[in-house]
């Protein structure tokens, strides 16, 4: 049985919501004559672990079987966003306070990139400290934001 992708996505989103997990991306595409499902999810607080992804994968497979949403010829991938995943929502910024970010913001001669430590997140935007510069940015002024890897992140006191 083939199900419209938007209904399948809604069913999976509801399952994730019930598990306290947020659906970031859903993709259903044909690959070598087989349906490939890709689910990218995260938590508002704490990281989504490999064990969480395994659990969610099993839950989604059970949902698909229980509700007869698809035939058995599909491949499912459940994952969490990597460091290169773009921050889009306020909660994503909030869970990364005290981490290094790389931002793309508007500049006088076109977009420019800045990086620094995320210090504050509120309803309006963020405060980023870069060397001795403090950047107060509204969410609407951030064109792109990514977490930068650190070998030894600073301690939270």
Buried (B, 14 or more C-beta within 10 A) or exposed (E): EEBEBEEBBEBBBEBBEEBEBBBBEBEBEEEEEEBBBBBBBBBEEEEBEEEBBEBBBEBBBEBBEEEEBBEEEBEBEBBBBEEEBBBEEBBBBBBBBEBBBBBBBEEEEEEEEBEBBBEBBEEEBBBBEBEEEEBEBEBEEBEEBBBEEEEEEEEEE
